[in-house]
């Protein structure tokens, strides 16, 4: 298979990439640093520059997809978690722009190059669902304008760390809602495409917390992996990476149509998303507003 992937440079994405390369698949990887990813190139993957905080860079990478085409699978896995406010090159909230808008744009631009019965996978997170009680500040809404320009949100958290964690969980909600809405909008002209959203579970040992102060990154990397022995929602990067690869290529998931799969006790389990994620009106509104922000028609 020919597979395009973001977020292949570290964490579960790197482990999924390793699985896919070992299985003999051809990969096009988007990465901010080409030099830091020379290992993937040495193993036969094609690596092209991609800065998800820039819509221009995202469009340029979409042109690389066109040159790499036809493709079988598009894996939209990259994500950041901020502890202080940031802006993208285009003036949007950095988390929202990187985790959602860029992947929304790549999905829209990449669809024409996906073969019949191909697949799109977007990485979401259980943090999108307040009922999961993950300890992360859960989403309050899915209003794209307020997420893109949080200073306009009257309910914005005063504490930057809390605001950053809520921005992350909400961006993962947006990824899931995009997967669900994508399946709806493709039903008429590309019903062959499998669309899946992926929750890797709580995976200590990834680099997601590297921007946090003090001992928090150390705890994620060295201490919390022990907790992988406890509870069905806790996983390891190796397990979740393997399952992400499986979700992308296994025939078992070929019938996914906006389906949400979560890692539970080391297995992929079809899971009901949050109530807000199931709100068809909110999903359609997020789609339409996102289209305007990236310069596409709805």
Phi, psi and omega in degrees: 000155174253121189234134175252137187216138167252159179069035181261005189268346181201171174060214183295330180296318179295322180289324175295318179300318178300315179299317183291320179292320178297330180278358175091013180278153176270133184236138166248119185248133173264129183213146178292322182245115178286324182296321182288350183243029179296334179298317179296319179297320179296334180268005174104355179283152174264127182241125179234152184293136177209117173250106184290350177275006181228121178293328178295317178295322179296318177294323178295322178293325177299328176292327175293325176299318180299322179287332180278340187299160003284152179241155180261325187219140174241113180254115182254091193246339188297152178193151176234159175226119187257150175248002174213154184299149177208158180240145175280172178302331184264005175093006179269162172306134189296318180295313181297318181293315184287310186282326185249299190300315181297320180287325174301314181295317179297320178298313181297316183283335184275337185307317182299342184260002180270131183293166175303136182064027175282193190209145172234131178236127175245131179277122177251213179190148175295345179294346180289343189249113179303330182293339179287338179051056183281347185095347176273147175298120185278165178299147173258336182195178177231035180283109186300322182296318180287330178286324179285328181230073188299339178296344178271354183272113181294342180261013182299135180297136180290325180280122182301323180296316178295318179299321180293319179292322178291325177298322178295308182299326179287326176295326178288327171299317180297321176300316181292317179295326177296317178300315182293316181289325177301317179298322179294314186286337179270354185299330182281317186244345175222057180292351180285338186285133173273132180235123182226147171249144190234126172253110182286358185078180176282115188239079175302147180106352175273177182267012187297329184264014186295340179274358182279153184280167170060225186270001183300311178300322179297319180297317179297321187277321191248332186256308186296336177303336177299330182291350179298345177278352186242130170078141184288339183273352180263133183229187174238156177304322182297314181293312182292326176296317178297321181287328175296317177299319180296318180298329182282330189235341185288136176301340182298339184246018184290343182263009180296133178225080185075024185279142181256119178246132180239146175282119180224119179052041176079012180229157173274124183235127175295126190230144176284128178284180181295165179299319180294321179296334180270001181282105185297322181294317180294322179294318179295321180294319178298317179300310184296317181290323177297321178301315179299319184293328180262001176082031177242161172282152181294000000 
